[in-house]
Amino acid sequence: MHLIALEKEPTSQRGGQELNLFEICRDLSQKGYSVSLLYMNEGNLLDHYRGFCDHVIKVDAFGFDRRRIGNVFKFATSLAKINQLPITSSSVLLINDYHISLFAYVISLLKNLPFLCYLQIPPSDTNRQVRLALKGVDRFVAVSQETKREWVDFGCADDAIEVIHNGTDTAKFKPAQDFSATRKSWGLSETAKVICYVGRIDREKGLEYLLKAVALLADQEPEITLIIAGKPVVHYNALKGTECEDEGMKYQRSLEQLARDLGIDHQVQFSGYLSNPVSLYQTSDISVLPSIWSEAFGRSIIESLACGTPVIASRVGGIPEILTEEFAENLVTAGDEKALANRISEVIHWRETDPKLGQRCSEHVVNKFSLESMVSGVEKTLLKAAKA
């Protein structure tokens, strides 16, 4: 099989969507498949892609605004670059963002190639180009049953969507061997009660409710510390090919001001983007994902659990498909800081009251959300499409 992957920006700094595609491409390459990458903007994963891809090609546009002749020309010249690839009967197209589906759809028509779309977010901002292109998709892969349901409601055929839950590398994300040393590396005492959030700084993540929950607990938990790791979201216009950081920066500044207004700014750290958040998960007592939107999956949840750190998260989207069995007790109503504070207070002392909880968290991921199972599932779907 020859996998042709399309990616706007190969980066680990946006979120799980780009990391999923990277891990799939890397691991399939290690299995002996040929992998090619078409991308628009350079990101910090680009050199890693070059390490295992047979071809890495930059294009100027994955879409166009027909009212602008320049956009149409860029799109056409970008399409021509597919001729640089050795297309065979085993070639398959894979995109991880439905917003760029038009480009893949046109290539699939020109070269008679099967076309797969990875659904990692709910449907939104679907213009005429996208709706047309999605009709040409041969198979969809959704990261959760809830995401599949949302896309079926949108109009996609139920039997065209395969659900493959995300997985994580449990050789990398694992419990700390020396908890005391990990705490010291973060400049934290062993008695501190540490909460972390790992992900992009975006309004839909509901971080203001997490700050308010910490404020409600500050009196009864004077050693509580909240560490927020991530960078402000960059909003991208697929048609214009432009990005804007202003909205994300504005939101982070509002969170910093809220922490001051709540009187907890000395207990809150904005650590910025972490290329390797393992030690933060390991040093934390709880990880929180307070999303207020239909979170398709929540990659940070399984990363934290794999590190032996329990997670409290909103009961939205695909999150209840991860926090099952005993962990379902840690699902809370989105946007309810009181419910979130109450659950944090019930769980945060687990190291003293239930010391084996960390091991159960890790085993939950090993058994249900391994990277191997995710890649294997996508591999089977790609092979079916290539042979169809």
C-alpha positions as CSV (number, residue, x, y, z in Angstrom):
1,M,0.0,0.0,0.0
2,H,1.1,3.5,-0.8
3,L,-0.4,6.0,1.6
4,I,-0.7,9.6,0.5
5,A,-1.5,11.8,3.5
6,L,-2.7,15.4,3.3
7,E,-1.9,17.7,6.2
8,K,-2.3,21.5,6.4
9,E,0.5,21.8,9.0
10,P,2.5,18.9,10.4
11,T,2.7,20.1,14.0
12,S,2.2,18.8,17.5
13,Q,1.3,22.2,18.8
14,R,-2.3,22.4,17.6
15,G,-3.7,19.3,19.3
16,G,-4.4,15.6,18.9
17,Q,-5.7,15.8,15.3
18,E,-2.2,16.3,13.8
19,L,-0.5,13.9,16.2
20,N,-2.9,11.1,15.3
21,L,-2.1,11.4,11.6
22,F,1.6,11.6,12.3
23,E,1.6,8.4,14.4
24,I,-0.4,6.5,11.9
25,C,1.9,7.5,9.0
26,R,5.0,6.7,11.1
27,D,3.9,3.4,12.3
28,L,2.6,2.3,8.9
29,S,6.0,3.2,7.5
30,Q,7.6,1.0,10.1
31,K,5.4,-1.8,9.0
32,G,6.8,-1.5,5.5
33,Y,4.2,0.7,3.7
34,S,5.2,3.5,1.4
35,V,4.1,6.9,2.8
36,S,4.0,10.3,1.0
37,L,3.0,13.7,2.6
38,L,1.5,16.7,0.9
39,Y,1.4,19.7,3.3
40,M,0.8,23.5,3.2
41,N,2.6,25.1,6.2
42,E,5.8,24.0,7.9
43,G,5.4,22.6,11.4
44,N,7.6,21.0,14.0
45,L,6.8,17.5,12.8
46,L,7.9,18.1,9.3
47,D,11.5,16.9,9.8
48,H,10.1,13.8,11.5
49,Y,7.9,13.1,8.5
50,R,11.0,13.5,6.2
51,G,12.7,10.8,8.2
52,F,10.3,8.1,7.1
53,C,8.3,9.4,4.1
54,D,9.3,8.5,0.6
55,H,8.1,11.9,-0.7
56,V,7.3,15.2,1.2
57,I,5.8,17.9,-1.1
58,K,4.7,21.4,-0.2
59,V,1.6,22.7,-1.9
60,D,0.2,26.3,-1.9
61,A,-3.5,25.6,-1.4
62,F,-5.9,22.8,-0.5
63,G,-9.0,24.9,-1.3
64,F,-9.9,28.1,-3.2
65,D,-12.2,31.1,-3.2
66,R,-13.6,31.1,-6.8
67,R,-14.1,34.9,-6.5
68,R,-10.3,35.3,-6.4
69,I,-8.4,34.2,-9.5
70,G,-5.2,33.9,-7.6
71,N,-6.7,31.4,-5.2
72,V,-7.9,29.3,-8.1
73,F,-4.5,29.4,-9.8
74,K,-2.8,28.3,-6.6
75,F,-5.2,25.4,-6.2
76,A,-4.7,24.2,-9.8
77,T,-0.9,24.4,-9.5
78,S,-1.0,22.5,-6.2
79,L,-3.1,19.8,-7.8
80,A,-0.4,19.4,-10.5
81,K,2.1,18.4,-7.8
82,I,0.4,15.0,-7.4
83,N,2.3,14.1,-10.7
84,Q,5.5,14.1,-8.6
85,L,4.3,11.0,-6.8
86,P,4.5,7.4,-8.2
87,I,0.8,6.6,-8.2
88,T,0.0,2.9,-8.3
89,S,-3.0,0.7,-7.9
90,S,-2.2,0.4,-4.2
91,S,-2.2,4.2,-3.6
92,V,-4.7,5.5,-1.1
93,L,-5.5,9.1,-0.1
94,L,-6.0,10.0,3.6
95,I,-6.9,13.4,5.1
96,N,-7.4,14.2,8.8
97,D,-9.4,17.4,8.3
98,Y,-12.6,17.4,6.3
99,H,-12.1,21.1,5.5
100,I,-9.4,20.2,2.9
101,S,-11.5,17.4,1.4
102,L,-12.0,19.2,-2.0
103,F,-8.3,18.8,-2.8
104,A,-8.3,15.1,-2.1
105,Y,-11.6,14.6,-3.9
106,V,-10.3,16.2,-7.1
107,I,-7.1,14.1,-6.9
108,S,-9.2,10.9,-6.4
109,L,-11.1,11.7,-9.5
110,L,-8.1,12.6,-11.6
111,K,-6.0,9.6,-10.5
112,N,-8.9,7.1,-9.8
113,L,-7.7,6.7,-6.1
114,P,-9.7,5.6,-3.1
115,F,-10.2,8.5,-0.6
116,L,-10.5,8.2,3.2
117,C,-11.4,11.0,5.6
118,Y,-10.5,10.9,9.2
119,L,-13.3,12.5,11.3
120,Q,-11.7,14.0,14.4
121,I,-14.1,16.9,15.0
122,P,-17.8,17.4,14.7
123,P,-19.2,18.9,11.4
124,S,-19.1,22.7,11.2
125,D,-18.2,25.4,8.7
126,T,-19.1,23.1,5.8
127,N,-19.2,25.2,2.7
128,R,-20.4,24.1,-0.7
129,Q,-17.0,22.8,-1.7
130,V,-16.7,20.7,1.4
131,R,-20.2,19.2,1.1
132,L,-19.5,18.3,-2.6
133,A,-16.2,16.7,-1.7
134,L,-17.5,14.7,1.2
135,K,-19.9,12.9,-1.2
136,G,-16.8,11.5,-2.9
137,V,-15.3,9.9,0.2
138,D,-15.0,6.1,0.0
139,R,-14.6,5.5,3.7
140,F,-14.7,7.6,6.9
141,V,-13.0,6.9,10.2
142,A,-14.5,8.5,13.3
143,V,-12.7,8.7,16.6
144,S,-15.8,8.0,18.7
145,Q,-19.3,6.7,18.4
146,E,-20.6,10.2,19.2
147,T,-18.6,11.7,16.4
148,K,-20.0,9.1,14.1
149,R,-23.5,9.9,15.2
150,E,-23.0,13.7,14.6
151,W,-21.8,13.0,11.1
152,V,-24.6,10.6,10.3
153,D,-27.0,13.4,11.4
154,F,-25.1,15.6,9.1
155,G,-25.9,13.3,6.2
156,C,-23.1,10.7,5.9
157,A,-24.1,7.1,5.5
158,D,-24.0,5.1,8.7
159,D,-22.3,2.1,7.0
160,A,-19.6,4.3,5.5
161,I,-18.2,5.4,8.9
162,E,-15.9,3.1,10.9
163,V,-15.3,4.0,14.5
164,I,-11.7,3.6,15.7
165,H,-10.9,5.1,19.1
166,N,-7.7,7.0,19.5
167,G,-4.7,5.3,21.1
168,T,-1.6,6.4,22.9
169,D,2.0,5.2,23.2
170,T,2.0,3.4,26.6
171,A,5.8,3.0,26.4
172,K,6.1,6.8,26.5
173,F,3.1,7.7,28.6
174,K,3.5,5.6,31.8
175,P,3.6,6.2,35.6
176,A,6.6,7.9,37.1
177,Q,9.3,5.6,38.5
178,D,10.2,8.2,41.1
179,F,7.3,10.4,42.1
180,S,9.4,12.5,44.5
181,A,12.0,13.3,41.8
182,T,9.3,14.2,39.3
183,R,7.8,16.6,41.8
184,K,11.2,18.2,42.5
185,S,11.8,18.7,38.7
186,W,8.7,20.8,38.7
187,G,9.6,22.7,41.9
188,L,6.7,21.3,43.7
189,S,6.5,19.7,47.2
190,E,5.1,16.2,47.7
191,T,2.3,17.6,49.8
192,A,1.1,20.0,47.1
193,K,-2.2,19.0,45.4
194,V,-1.6,19.5,41.7
195,I,-4.2,19.8,38.9
196,C,-3.2,20.0,35.3
197,Y,-4.8,20.8,32.0
198,V,-3.0,19.9,28.8
199,G,-4.3,21.1,25.5
200,R,-4.8,24.1,23.4
201,I,-5.9,27.4,25.0
202,D,-9.3,27.8,23.4
203,R,-12.8,29.0,24.5
204,E,-14.4,25.7,23.7
205,K,-12.2,24.0,26.3
206,G,-14.0,25.8,29.1
207,L,-10.9,26.7,31.1
208,E,-12.7,29.6,33.0
209,Y,-14.8,26.9,34.7
210,L,-11.7,25.1,35.9
211,L,-10.3,28.4,37.3
212,K,-13.6,29.0,39.1
213,A,-13.5,25.4,40.5
214,V,-10.0,25.9,41.8
215,A,-11.1,29.2,43.5
216,L,-13.9,27.3,45.2
217,L,-11.4,24.8,46.6
218,A,-8.7,27.3,47.5
219,D,-9.7,27.7,51.2
220,Q,-10.0,24.0,52.0
221,E,-7.0,23.0,49.9
222,P,-4.4,25.8,50.5
223,E,-1.7,23.9,48.7
224,I,-3.6,23.4,45.5
225,T,-1.8,24.3,42.3
226,L,-3.2,24.4,38.8
227,I,-0.8,24.1,35.8
228,I,-2.2,24.9,32.4
229,A,0.0,23.6,29.6
230,G,-0.7,24.7,26.0
231,K,-0.6,27.5,23.5
232,P,-3.4,29.8,22.4
233,V,-5.4,28.3,19.5
234,V,-4.6,29.5,16.0
235,H,-7.7,30.0,13.9
236,Y,-7.2,28.9,10.2
237,N,-9.1,29.9,7.1
238,A,-8.7,27.0,4.7
239,L,-9.9,29.0,1.7
240,K,-7.7,32.0,2.2
241,G,-4.8,30.1,3.6
242,T,-4.3,32.5,6.5
243,E,-4.0,32.1,10.2
244,C,-4.9,34.4,13.2
245,E,-3.6,34.1,16.7
246,D,-5.4,37.2,18.1
247,E,-8.5,35.4,19.3
248,G,-6.5,32.7,21.2
249,M,-4.2,35.3,22.8
250,K,-7.2,37.3,23.9
251,Y,-8.7,34.3,25.6
252,Q,-5.5,33.5,27.5
253,R,-5.2,37.0,28.7
254,S,-8.8,36.8,29.9
255,L,-8.0,33.7,31.8
256,E,-5.0,35.3,33.4
257,Q,-7.1,38.2,34.5
258,L,-9.8,35.9,35.8
259,A,-7.2,34.2,38.0
260,R,-6.2,37.5,39.4
261,D,-9.9,38.5,40.0
262,L,-10.5,35.2,41.8
263,G,-7.4,35.7,44.0
264,I,-5.7,32.5,42.8
265,D,-3.1,33.8,40.4
266,H,-0.4,32.7,42.8
267,Q,-1.7,29.2,42.5
268,V,-2.1,29.1,38.7
269,Q,0.8,28.5,36.3
270,F,0.5,29.0,32.5
271,S,3.5,26.9,31.4
272,G,3.0,27.3,27.6
273,Y,3.2,24.5,25.1
274,L,5.0,21.3,26.3
275,S,6.5,19.1,23.6
276,N,6.6,16.3,26.1
277,P,3.9,16.6,28.8
278,V,4.6,13.2,30.3
279,S,6.3,14.5,33.5
280,L,3.4,17.0,34.0
281,Y,0.9,14.2,33.9
282,Q,3.1,12.2,36.3
283,T,3.5,14.9,38.8
284,S,-0.2,15.9,38.9
285,D,-2.8,14.4,41.2
286,I,-5.6,15.0,38.7
287,S,-5.9,16.0,35.1
288,V,-9.0,18.0,34.0
289,L,-10.6,18.4,30.6
290,P,-13.5,20.9,31.2
291,S,-14.7,21.2,27.6
292,I,-17.9,22.9,26.8
293,W,-18.1,21.7,23.2
294,S,-18.7,18.2,21.8
295,E,-15.2,16.9,22.3
296,A,-14.7,14.2,19.7
297,F,-12.4,12.2,21.9
298,G,-10.0,13.9,24.2
299,R,-6.5,12.6,23.6
300,S,-5.1,14.2,26.8
301,I,-7.5,11.9,28.8
302,I,-5.8,8.7,27.7
303,E,-2.3,10.2,28.0
304,S,-3.0,11.2,31.6
305,L,-4.6,7.9,32.5
306,A,-1.7,6.0,31.0
307,C,0.6,8.0,33.3
308,G,-1.4,6.8,36.2
309,T,-3.2,10.1,36.8
310,P,-7.0,10.1,37.1
311,V,-9.0,12.5,34.9
312,I,-12.1,14.5,35.6
313,A,-13.8,15.7,32.4
314,S,-17.1,17.1,31.0
315,R,-19.8,14.7,30.0
316,V,-19.7,15.7,26.4
317,G,-19.0,14.3,23.0
318,G,-16.9,11.1,23.0
319,I,-15.5,11.6,26.5
320,P,-18.0,9.1,28.1
321,E,-16.6,6.5,25.7
322,I,-13.2,6.8,27.4
323,L,-14.2,7.3,31.1
324,T,-16.2,4.1,31.5
325,E,-16.7,1.7,34.4
326,E,-15.4,3.1,37.6
327,F,-14.0,6.1,35.8
328,A,-17.5,7.3,34.7
329,E,-17.8,8.7,38.2
330,N,-15.4,11.4,37.1
331,L,-17.8,12.8,34.4
332,V,-19.3,16.2,35.3
333,T,-21.7,18.5,33.7
334,A,-20.0,20.9,31.3
335,G,-19.9,24.5,32.5
336,D,-20.7,23.7,36.1
337,E,-17.8,24.8,38.3
338,K,-19.5,23.7,41.5
339,A,-19.9,20.1,40.2
340,L,-16.3,20.2,39.0
341,A,-15.0,21.5,42.3
342,N,-16.9,18.9,44.3
343,R,-15.5,16.0,42.1
344,I,-12.0,17.3,42.4
345,S,-12.3,17.5,46.2
346,E,-13.5,13.8,46.2
347,V,-10.7,12.5,44.1
348,I,-7.6,14.7,44.8
349,H,-6.5,12.8,47.8
350,W,-6.5,9.4,46.0
351,R,-2.8,8.8,46.7
352,E,-3.6,8.5,50.4
353,T,-7.1,7.0,50.2
354,D,-6.9,4.7,47.1
355,P,-3.2,4.3,46.2
356,K,-3.9,1.6,43.6
357,L,-6.0,4.0,41.5
358,G,-3.1,5.1,39.5
359,Q,-2.3,1.5,38.4
360,R,-6.0,1.0,37.4
361,C,-5.9,4.1,35.3
362,S,-2.8,2.9,33.4
363,E,-4.3,-0.6,32.9
364,H,-7.5,1.0,31.5
365,V,-5.5,2.6,28.7
366,V,-3.3,-0.4,28.0
367,N,-6.3,-2.6,27.6
368,K,-8.6,-0.3,25.6
369,F,-6.7,2.6,24.0
370,S,-3.3,1.5,22.9
371,L,-1.5,3.1,19.9
372,E,-1.2,-0.3,18.3
373,S,-4.9,-0.9,18.3
374,M,-5.6,2.5,16.7
375,V,-3.0,2.1,14.0
376,S,-4.1,-1.5,13.3
377,G,-7.7,-0.4,12.9
378,V,-6.8,2.4,10.5
379,E,-4.5,0.0,8.6
380,K,-7.3,-2.5,8.0
381,T,-9.6,0.2,6.7
382,L,-7.0,1.6,4.4
383,L,-6.2,-1.9,3.0
384,K,-9.9,-2.5,2.4
385,A,-10.2,0.7,0.4
386,A,-7.0,0.0,-1.6
387,K,-8.3,-3.5,-2.6
388,A,-11.9,-2.4,-3.3
